[in-house]
């Protein structure tokens, strides 16, 4: 059964004549008749009967026309919806990423995308990197933005930018072990101060703990649940917080915090992770295009 046959059936019913239907469909009458004969053969029953110079639908023809009309309408809706997807008039983008990236890297990009494509739904899921990979494999998200490297078969990654941690404190925090003009803080000096660190179980804390262990250092730390809380506690002089530099740009610019580079903490790469050979939706493709443009514009 072909779409052309269904269109022919519906048009004959509408026009009440093979001749008029053929003209409307821009085909010859013999070709139209052949389409109907083929359909009748496939269904195993006549669909039309002649009543003098007129034609009428058989009971089977009435059922066939009703179903054909429904099928043609559904096909029209399908074409319309696909066109909306291709022209970004509808669709969704499903992103998995960490709290840090979601809070400090993506807001302006999401805002830009929403303004350009308000009909597209955006779903952001905040999870640690390994959970993002699991969501990607399960088909729950279209792509992830994670700390690299990630391991696993069937994954493709691409670099976006670096994440560099710094130590921050209140501008007037007493730094007896450090020169007032110092811009970096060696680990040997850092351990003399009370530290504000993310709680155990986070990827960032595990990364720092590995560095402390390699150096044979056991830090004196107050553990907190989020970077925003770390910043707030640093502002009220409860210690030095180790946070991503991207998370304190506003506080540094307004003088609410002072920062120190940590030469003993290597930068970590942030990148995009997708499933190999998995095509993206038009909406996701456009978001990824803007994502890469954004980091290129920022010199990353």
N, C-alpha and C positions, 0 to 999 in steps of 0.2 A: 504494500500500500504506500503510495507516494503522496507528497504534499500537493502536487499538481492535480492529482485525481480528486483530492478533497476540495480543492479550490474550484475545480470544474463542477463538482456535484453541488456545492453551495451556490455557485453563480447560476446554474441552470434553474435551481429552485427559486432564486431571486428574480430572474428574468422571465421565467416561464417558457423559455424557448432555447433550443440548442443554438439557433442562428444568432440570436441576440447575445447569448452567453459567450459564444465564440468570438464575437466582435469585441465584447468587453474585455476578454482575456487576450485579445490579439493573437488568436490561433485560428486555423481553418476549422470549419465545421467537421470534416472527416477526422481530423486529429482529435477534436473534442469528443466525438462519438467513440473513437478508439479508446480514449482514456476511461470513459464510462463503461465500455464493454470489458475492459481489463479489470476494473473495480468490481463489476458484477460477477465476473468469472472468479475473482479471488474470494468474494463473499458467498458465492454459490447461489445467488438469487437475483432476479431482476429488481431494479431500483425505480424504473419508470415504466409507465404504460401509456399508449397513445389513445386519446379520446377524440376521435375525429381529427381536427387540425391542431388540437392542443395535446399537451403531455401532462401527466399527473404522476405523483409519487405513489409507489406501492407502500404498503405498511412497512416493509423492510427499508424502503427508501426514506420514509419519514424518520425512522430511527437513525439511519445512516446520516441524513442531513443534520439532525440535531447533534449527533456526536461529532460530525465533521466541523460544524460551526464552533463547538466547544474547543475542539483541537486547534482550529485555526486561530481562535482567540488566545488560547494559551501560547501558541507559537508566536503570535504578535507580542504578547506580554514578555515572552522570553527574549525576543529581539530587542524590545524596549529596555528591559533590565540590563541586558548585556551591553547595550549602547551606553546606558548610564554608568556602568562600571568602567567602560573604556574611556569615557569622557570625564570620569571622576565626579559624577553627579550623585553617586552612591558608593557604598563599600565600607570597608573597615581596615584598620591597621592594628595589629596585635603585637605589642612590644614587651619583652621581658628584660629587666635590668635591675641593678642594685639601687638601694635607697640613695646612695651618694650620687650616682649618675643621674637618676631621676630628678633629684632635688637641685643639683648644681650645674648639670650640663644640658639637660633637655628642655627646661621651661620655655626659653625663647624660641627654640625650634618648633616645639609643639604649638606655641602661640602663633607663629608664622604660618604653620600648616593649617591650623584651624581657621585663621582669617582667610586663607586662600581657598580652602575647600571645606566650608562649613557643613556640607552634607555627609562628609566622611566621619565615621565613628572611630575614635581612638581608644584603645584599651591598653593601659599601662599596668603591668604586673611587677611588683617589687619583690625580688628574691635574691639570695646569694647566687654567685655565678654557677655553681654546680646544679642548683635547683632550676636555674634558667635553662641550662642544657637539657635537663629532664623534661621541662615544659616544651622545649623546641622539638624534641624527639617524639613527644606525645601529640604534637600537632596543635597544642593549646595556644602557641604564639607563632608569629610569622618569622621573627628573628630576635636575637638577643644582642644587647650591648653589655659587654662583660670585661673583667680584667683578664688579660692574656698572660700566659698561654692557656688554652683549654685542650684537653685530651679527649680523643674519641674518634671512632671510625665514622665516615660519612659527614664530617663537619668541615666547613670552610670558614676561614677567618680572614679579616682584613683590618689593618691597623687604622686607628682614628687619631689618637693623641696619647700623651703621657700624663700620668697622675703622679704628682710629687707631693710627699708629705712634708710638713713644716711643724715646728713647735711654736705655739702662740701663748702669749700671756698679756695681762693688763699692762699698759704703758708704764705705770709706776710700780710694777711688781718688783720686790727686792731681789736683785740678782747679785748677791755677794760674791759668787764664784765666777762671775762673767763680767768682762769689760763693758762699760756702758755703750761703747761704739761697736760692739761685736755684731756681726750679721749672720754668723753661723754658730752652731752649738755642737761641739764634739760629744760623743757619747760619754766620755770620761767626765765631762762637766755636767751633762744632763742628769746623770744619776744622783747628783747632789740635791736636786730639787724634787718636791712632790710632783708626781705626774698625774695627768688626767687622761685615761685611756678608755677606748671602747671595751665593753665587757667581753669576757671569754665566749668563744663560739662564733665570733664574727670573722670573716675573711681577713679584714684589716688587722685585727688583734693577733690572729695566728701568724700573719706576716711579720709583725713587730716582735712577737715572742720568739720567732725563729732567729731574728737578728740579735735579740738579747741573749739567747742561749749560746749562739756562736761566739759572742763576746764574753761569755761567762758572767753576765750581769743579771741580778734579780732586782727589778725596779720596785720602788715604793710607789704604788699607784692607787688612785681612787677610780673605780670602774663605773662607767656610766653607759646608758643605753642608746645614745644617739649623738651624732656630731653636733647638733644644735645645742644639746645640753652641755657637751664638752665646752663649746664656745662660751656659753653663759657662765659656767663655773670658772673659766679662765678670766672672764671679765671682772669677776668679784674676787680675784686674787686667791683662788683655792689651789693654784698650781699651774703647771705648764701643760697645755693640751697638745697632743700630736694629732693633727688633722690634715686632710687634703688641702693643698694650697687653693684649689678652686673653690673651697667651701668658705674661705674667709676674705674674699676680695673686697666685699663691702665693708667689713669691719676694719680691714687694714686701710682702706681709702679714707674712712671717716675717723681714724685714729682711736677706735675703740679697742684695738688689739695691736700688739707688736709681734713681729714674726722673726724666727731664726731658721735659716737653712740647716738641714741635717745632712751633712756630707756622707754620713755612714748609712743613710737610707737610700737605696737605689730607686730610681723612678720605675713605675710599673706601667705597662702599656694597656690602654683601653682600646677595645676593638669590637668589630661586628662579627657575629657568628650566625651562620645559616646552615641549613641542610644542603649538602651537595646534590645537584640535579633536581632540586625542588623549586619549581617556578613560583615567583611572587605575584600577588594580585597587582593590578594596575595602581591601586591606592598605595600598597606597600612599596612598590617600585618608585613611586613619586616621593614618598617620605624618605626612602633611602637616598634618592638623588639629592634632596635638600639636605640630608644629613651630611653627605660627603661634601657638598658645596659649602656648608657651614664651617666644617673643619678646615677646608682649603682657604676660605676667606680669613680664618683666624690664624693662618700660618702654620697649622699643625701638619 
